[in-house]
Structures are given as structure tokens and as C-alpha cells.
């Protein structure tokens, strides 16, 4: 489909309704926290939270290496515990910002402090993490490696703090927190055989174990939980990994694996444009003939969560890599870079082709609260569903898209290496290549 026709057919959907809700800043979250407090009082027996079902874990990074480690469990929604797990189902179910915040504020984070290398606070006499299968850290690991929510009893030191931690663009917002004295399993967790295999091999490096699980059908959400719990890698190297770091580590590792899979693949033979919109974020993905290159450019509107001054100017950031990838961590676009790249590489690997890729992310002021980098990943993944627009040249594609952006083509070219190289490298973008 010609690019101009493709753009004309991009119709608004339920996003319009969600935008209105965002502008109203509804009181649903406050009401939800009040419900949580009532449910918590009903579930509490002395200082023990009974009937708790933990679908996931959280590992913090404050005061590293002595960090908070926690199990996340819904209070009052135990029968639907799986619906509280952050993964691609949230996108498929069309969750809005309110929906995500309600799920996250409905999870109690029962946590203790632990050293990343040992279950007790920094002690050379304590067993290393890879040997720990009892106590709070051991129970947390059991939750992480299980393929379904686990029933627990949690001993609490205090009532929960009902304040909302709004999170970051990588980590999803988190709800109430309470310091735990203990956690005990009420059932034997079900651990998939591929996960058992990675645990049993003390000489398997973490990167190899991660790609093995991915090849066996585990999504990155499951893998980063296992990595966080210190259950991947060579035995002597295993340690607890803060959730925010594990998310990016898994996206990067799997992305490198996929890039290797397409390294010798033929190029696509036409310029393609794919688009998607979700939660006040719009994505444009331009694929062009040639060997692998990738760039993410972010444009964040005044009044959005990451550019809160409504009277300020639009904020831009970018990061890129060539055929051999990157040798350093991306600072400016952080986790969004790796999440978006993963979605692109999954698509290219699925069609057995490689391409030059430019991803443009426009964040509007409708994005009023961060929901986590998962929405970047899922938005790019799902952009490749359906039909794409085509253009004669990369220059035409970017020029046409620029008419839909809040910045001029000239400003985009000043920020984007790929866009800036349009004129001098135009021939490379218009001739199909065989590698």
C-alpha cells in the first residue's frame, strides 16, 4: 500500500476514549487503594497475611548491594493472580493507563533486605545465592521460577505503606509495600523442565541460559524474573539482579541473539513503514533495504510524564547502532531503546531478512503516568500486525512521516543519524542488497 494511503487509513480507535480519561485524571486509583486497605484487613491474621498468592517478584536497587527483595501478591484478587503479571497480555486486552495502575496498586510488595550475593546482609559466612532455597530469598526464587502463581503465607513486620511508587519508564509502577519477617510456601511450585535444566548446569553462562529459554518459548518477561532471582548463570557468578536492570539485560541479550540470527540474511527489497499507537504513544517504524542498522528517536511533548512542564519545549533523544551493535549502554533513551529493538528484530528474524531501521516514538501529553517499558516493547511488536505502507525511498518515507510529527524534518535530521544521512547515502537505501 502506498504510504500516503496507509497514513490516511490510520484511524483513531479506543485511544480517543482513553485520552479523555487521562485528561480527567480519574479518582479510580484512590478508590482502588481504599479497597486494597479493606481487603488487607480481612486477610490479616495477627501479623501473617494468609491466603496470599504470588505471581511475580520485585528486586529493588536502593542501597545496592544490600537491596530490597520482595514477592508481589494481590490482596483480594488471588483467584485472578495471573492477570496481575506484567506481560504482553496487558496489550492484547487493551489496558489503559488506569487499568495498569490499578493492577500494580493491587499488588502488595512484601519485602526484606538481602545482599545480592547472599541471603543475609553482607556476610562471608552466608551461603551464596545459588545455594539458597529456603528463607525469604529462597521462597522468592521459587515464585520466580514457577510457571504459575504460588500460594504463600507471609509474616509481616508492619502494616503496608499505601503510597504509590510511580516507577520509571523501564519498571512498572508499584503499589503498597510492607517489610516481611518471613515467607512460607503452601504448595510445591511447578517449575518447567527447561528452567530446571538451566538451574542444574552450574557452568552455563547467563547469556546462553537466557537465549536457551527464549528459544524454548519463554518470553522476556518470564526470563527477566528468573534472572532477577539469581537463578541464571555460572554458579559462582549468580546474584540477585534489580528488576530494572534485568529487564534491559534480557532485552539486550535476546536482541543480540536475534541480530546474530539475521546477520547473513538477505535484505528486504522495499522501504516499509509500520505504525502503531498505544497509551498516548505513537510509533513509526521505517525499514529500508540494506544491512542492519538501528536508531530510536524519542519526542516527548510538554506536559507528558517525562517532560512535565506544559509550557516548555518538546524534548528529543536518540541512540543508534551499526551492523556490529553497540559496545556501551544506551543512556539517553535507556530501556526503551532495547525494548523497541527487540520488537523489530523479532519481526526481521521471523521473515528471515535484515534491514536498516528507524523507530520514531512520539510521546503525547496523554501519557500522564508511566506504565513501564513493556508498552514500548508490545507497541513495536504489534506494529507489524496487518499491512504496512511502502515508499520509493527512505527519504520519501521519513519526509512523509515528518508531516505527522510535532517536529520539522530539519529538526529530526539534526537529532537522527539515519535521517541526517539521507542525502549522502540515498543510493544505499534504494537498491536492494544481497548479503
C-alpha positions in Angstrom: 0.0 0.0 0.0 1.3 3.4 -0.9 2.5 5.4 2.2 0.1 8.3 1.8 -2.9 5.8 1.5 -1.5 4.0 4.6 -1.4 7.1 6.7 -4.9 8.1 5.6 -6.3 4.8 6.8 -4.7 5.1 10.3 -8.0 5.7 12.1 -8.3 6.6 15.8 -9.8 3.8 18.0 -10.4 3.4 21.7 -7.3 5.6 22.3 -9.6 8.6 22.0 -11.7 7.4 24.9 -8.6 6.7 26.9 -7.2 10.2 26.2 -10.3 11.7 27.7 -9.9 9.6 30.8 -6.3 10.6 31.1 -7.3 14.3 30.9 -9.9 13.8 33.7 -7.2 12.2 35.9 -10.0 10.0 37.4 -10.1 9.0 41.1 -10.1 5.3 40.2 -6.6 4.8 41.7 -7.5 6.4 45.0 -10.7 4.3 45.2 -8.7 1.2 44.4 -6.2 1.9 47.3 -9.1 2.2 49.7 -10.4 -1.2 48.5 -7.0 -2.6 49.0 -6.8 -1.4 52.6 -10.2 -3.0 53.4 -9.2 -6.3 51.8 -5.8 -6.3 53.6 -7.5 -6.0 57.0 -9.7 -9.0 56.2 -6.8 -11.2 55.1 -4.5 -10.4 58.1 -4.3 -12.9 60.9 -2.1 -11.4 63.6 1.0 -10.4 61.7 0.5 -13.0 59.0 -1.0 -12.5 55.6 -2.9 -15.7 54.9 -4.2 -16.9 51.5 -1.6 -14.9 49.6 -0.9 -15.9 46.0 2.3 -14.5 44.5 2.5 -14.4 40.7 5.8 -12.4 40.5 8.7 -10.8 42.3 10.4 -7.5 42.6 14.1 -6.8 43.3 15.0 -3.2 44.1 18.3 -1.3 43.6 18.3 1.1 46.5 21.5 0.8 48.7 23.0 -1.7 46.3 24.4 -4.3 47.0 22.1 -4.6 50.1 18.8 -4.3 48.3 15.1 -4.9 48.9 13.8 -8.2 47.6 10.1 -8.8 47.5 7.2 -11.1 46.4 4.3 -9.4 44.8 0.8 -10.7 45.6 -2.7 -9.4 45.0 -4.8 -8.8 48.1 -8.4 -9.6 47.3 -7.8 -10.9 43.8 -6.0 -14.2 44.5 -8.2 -16.1 42.0 -7.1 -13.9 39.2 -3.4 -13.6 40.3 -2.1 -14.2 36.7 -3.9 -11.1 35.5 -1.6 -9.0 37.7 1.6 -10.2 35.9 3.1 -7.6 33.6 3.3 -9.2 30.1 2.0 -8.9 26.6 -1.5 -9.9 27.7 -2.0 -6.4 29.0 -1.6 -5.0 25.5 -3.8 -7.7 23.9 -6.5 -6.9 26.4 -6.3 -3.2 25.6 -5.4 -2.0 29.0 -5.3 1.8 29.5 -3.1 3.7 32.0 -5.8 3.4 34.7 -6.0 -0.3 34.2 -2.3 -0.8 34.6 -2.1 1.4 37.7 -5.0 -0.5 39.3 -3.3 -3.8 38.7 0.0 -2.5 40.1 -1.5 -0.8 43.1 -3.4 -4.0 43.9 -0.1 -5.9 44.4 1.4 -5.9 47.9 5.2 -5.9 47.8 6.2 -7.9 50.9 10.0 -7.4 51.1 13.2 -7.8 53.1 16.7 -6.6 52.6 19.2 -9.0 51.2 22.7 -8.9 49.8 23.0 -9.5 46.1 25.5 -12.4 46.7 24.0 -13.9 49.9 20.6 -14.1 51.6 21.8 -12.3 54.7 23.2 -8.8 54.9 26.8 -9.0 53.5 28.4 -11.9 55.3 31.3 -14.0 54.0 29.9 -16.9 56.1 26.5 -16.8 54.5 25.9 -19.3 51.6 26.0 -17.7 48.1 22.7 -17.0 46.3 22.9 -20.0 44.0 22.7 -22.4 47.1 19.7 -20.7 48.7 16.4 -22.4 48.6 15.0 -21.6 52.0 14.2 -18.5 53.9 12.7 -15.4 52.2 15.2 -15.3 49.4 14.6 -19.0 48.6 10.8 -18.5 48.6 11.2 -15.5 46.3 13.2 -17.7 43.9 10.6 -20.4 43.9 8.0 -17.8 42.9 10.3 -16.5 40.1 11.0 -19.9 38.5 7.4 -21.2 38.7 5.2 -21.0 35.6 2.1 -20.2 37.7 1.2 -18.2 40.8 2.4 -19.7 44.1 0.3 -19.9 47.4 2.2 -18.4 50.3 1.9 -17.3 53.9 3.8 -14.1 54.6 4.7 -12.8 58.0 4.7 -9.1 58.1 6.6 -6.7 60.4 4.2 -3.8 59.8 1.1 -2.6 58.0 1.8 -1.7 54.4 2.6 1.8 53.2 -0.2 2.6 50.8 1.7 5.2 48.9 2.0 4.7 45.2 5.5 4.4 43.7 5.1 5.8 40.2 8.0 3.8 38.8 10.1 4.6 35.8 9.8 4.3 32.0 11.5 0.9 32.5 9.9 -0.5 35.7 6.2 -0.6 36.0 4.7 1.4 38.9 4.4 -0.4 42.2 1.8 -0.4 44.9 1.7 -0.8 48.6 4.9 -2.1 50.4 5.4 -3.8 53.8 8.5 -5.2 55.5 8.3 -9.0 55.8 9.7 -11.2 58.5 9.1 -14.5 56.7 7.5 -16.2 53.7 6.5 -19.9 53.6 5.3 -22.0 50.7 1.8 -23.5 51.0 2.3 -25.7 47.9 5.1 -27.0 45.7 5.7 -24.7 42.8 5.6 -26.0 39.2 8.9 -25.5 37.5 9.2 -26.0 33.7 11.8 -28.5 32.7 13.9 -26.0 30.6 14.2 -23.8 33.7 15.3 -26.8 35.8 18.0 -27.5 33.2 19.4 -24.0 33.5 19.4 -24.3 37.3 21.2 -27.7 37.2 24.0 -26.5 35.0 26.5 -24.6 37.2 28.8 -23.8 34.2 26.2 -22.2 31.9 26.8 -18.5 31.4 23.7 -16.3 31.9 23.6 -15.1 28.3 23.5 -18.7 27.0 20.9 -19.7 29.5 18.7 -16.7 28.6 18.8 -17.4 24.9 18.1 -21.1 25.6 15.0 -20.2 27.5 13.9 -17.8 24.7 14.4 -20.4 22.1 12.3 -22.8 24.2 9.3 -20.4 24.0 9.8 -18.4 27.2 9.0 -14.7 26.7 11.4 -12.0 28.0 9.0 -11.2 30.9 9.5 -14.7 32.4 13.2 -14.7 31.7 13.9 -11.4 33.5 12.1 -12.6 36.6 14.3 -15.7 36.7 17.4 -13.6 36.2 16.3 -11.2 38.9 16.0 -14.0 41.4 19.7 -15.0 40.8 18.7 -18.3 39.1 20.7 -17.9 35.9 24.4 -18.0 35.1 27.5 -19.8 36.3 27.1 -20.8 39.9 29.9 -18.6 41.2 28.5 -15.6 39.3 24.8 -15.9 40.2 23.4 -13.0 42.2 20.2 -11.1 42.7 19.6 -8.6 39.9 17.5 -5.5 40.4 14.3 -5.7 38.3 15.0 -2.6 36.3 18.5 -3.9 35.3 17.2 -7.4 34.5 14.5 -6.1 32.1 17.1 -4.3 30.0 19.7 -7.1 30.3 17.2 -9.7 28.9 16.0 -7.4 26.1 19.6 -6.7 25.1 20.8 -10.3 25.3 17.8 -11.7 23.3 18.2 -8.8 20.9 21.9 -9.7 20.3 20.9 -13.3 19.7 18.3 -12.3 17.1 20.7 -9.9 15.4 23.1 -12.9 15.1 20.3 -14.9 13.5 19.8 -12.4 10.7 23.5 -11.4 10.3 23.9 -13.3 7.0 20.3 -12.9 5.8 19.2 -11.2 2.6 17.9 -7.6 2.9 14.3 -6.6 2.5 13.7 -5.2 -1.0 11.5 -2.2 -0.4 11.0 0.7 2.0 8.3 -0.1 4.5 6.5 2.0 7.1 4.7 0.4 10.0 2.8 2.4 12.7 1.1 1.8 16.0 -0.5 3.9 18.8 -1.0 3.0 22.4 -1.5 4.9 25.7 -0.7 8.3 24.2 2.5 6.9 22.5 2.7 6.8 18.7 5.3 4.7 16.9 6.6 4.9 13.3 8.9 2.2 12.2 10.8 2.6 8.9 12.5 -0.4 7.4 14.8 0.1 4.4 17.0 -2.2 2.2 20.5 -2.7 3.5 22.5 -4.4 6.2 21.4 -4.0 9.8 21.4 -0.5 11.4 19.1 0.7 14.1 18.1 4.0 15.7 15.5 5.1 18.1 14.4 8.7 18.2 12.1 9.8 21.0 10.0 13.0 21.0 8.3 13.8 24.3 5.7 16.5 24.3 5.4 19.2 27.0 3.0 18.0 29.7 3.8 14.4 29.2 5.2 12.4 32.2 8.8 12.8 31.2 8.5 16.4 30.1 6.1 17.7 32.8 6.3 21.5 32.1 3.3 22.2 29.9 4.8 25.5 28.8 8.2 24.0 27.9 9.6 22.8 24.6 9.4 19.3 23.1 12.3 17.1 24.4 14.1 14.8 22.0 16.5 11.9 22.5 18.2 9.4 20.2 20.5 6.4 20.2 21.7 4.2 17.4 23.9 1.2 16.4 25.6 -0.1 13.3 25.9 -3.6 11.9 28.1 -4.8 14.8 25.8 -3.5 17.5 26.8 -1.3 20.5 29.7 -1.7 22.9 28.2 0.6 25.6 24.9 1.0 27.4 22.4 3.5 26.0 21.9 6.3 28.4 19.7 8.8 26.6 16.8 6.5 25.6 17.7 3.8 28.2 15.4 0.7 28.3 13.1 1.9 25.5 16.0 1.5 23.1 16.4 -2.2 23.8 12.6 -2.9 24.1 11.9 -1.3 20.7 14.9 -3.0 19.1 13.7 -6.4 20.3 10.3 -6.0 18.6 12.0 -5.0 15.3 14.5 -7.9 15.5 11.8 -10.4 16.3 9.9 -9.3 13.1 13.0 -9.5 10.9 14.0 -12.9 12.3 10.5 -14.2 11.6 10.7 -13.2 7.9 14.4 -14.2 7.6 15.6 -10.7 6.4 17.6 -7.8 7.7 17.1 -4.1 7.2 18.1 -0.6 8.2 15.6 0.5 10.8 14.5 3.9 12.2 11.9 3.9 15.1 10.3 7.2 15.9 8.4 7.4 19.2 6.2 10.3 19.9 5.0 10.7 23.5 2.0 13.0 23.8 0.7 14.7 26.9 -1.9 11.9 27.1 0.8 9.8 28.6 0.2 11.1 32.1 1.7 8.3 34.1 4.5 5.8 33.4 3.4 2.2 32.9 6.7 0.6 32.2 8.8 -0.2 29.2 6.7 -3.2 28.4 4.3 -0.8 26.5 7.2 0.2 24.2 8.1 -3.5 23.5 4.5 -4.5 22.9 3.6 -1.5 20.7 6.6 -2.2 18.4 5.9 -5.9 18.4 2.3 -5.4 17.4 3.0 -2.7 14.9 4.0 -5.5 12.5 0.5 -7.0 12.6 -1.5 -6.1 9.5 -0.4 -4.1 6.4 2.4 -1.7 6.0 2.9 1.4 3.9 5.6 1.5 1.2 7.7 4.3 -0.3 10.1 4.6 -3.2 12.9 5.8 -1.0 13.9 6.1 2.6 13.9 9.9 2.1 10.3 9.9 0.9 9.2 7.7 3.8 10.8 9.9 6.5 9.7 13.1 4.8 6.1 12.0 4.7 6.1 10.8 8.3 7.7 14.1 9.4 4.5 15.8 8.3 2.7 13.8 11.0 5.3 14.6 13.7 5.5 17.5 16.2 8.9 18.5 14.9 10.1 19.6 11.5 12.1 17.3 9.1 15.1 19.6 9.6 15.0 19.2 13.4 14.6 15.5 13.1 17.6 15.3 10.8 19.6 17.3 13.4 18.8 14.7 16.0 18.8 11.5 13.9 21.9 10.0 12.4 19.9 7.9 10.0 17.7 10.8 8.9 20.7 13.1 8.6 22.5 10.7 6.3 19.6 10.5 3.9 21.1 12.6 1.1 24.6 11.3 1.1 23.6 7.7 1.5 20.4 7.7 -0.5 21.7 5.1 -3.0 22.2 2.6 -0.2 18.6 2.9 0.8 17.1 2.5 -2.6 19.0 -0.5 -4.0 18.1 -4.0 -2.6 21.2 -5.8 -1.4 22.1 -9.4 -1.1 24.5 -10.2 1.7 
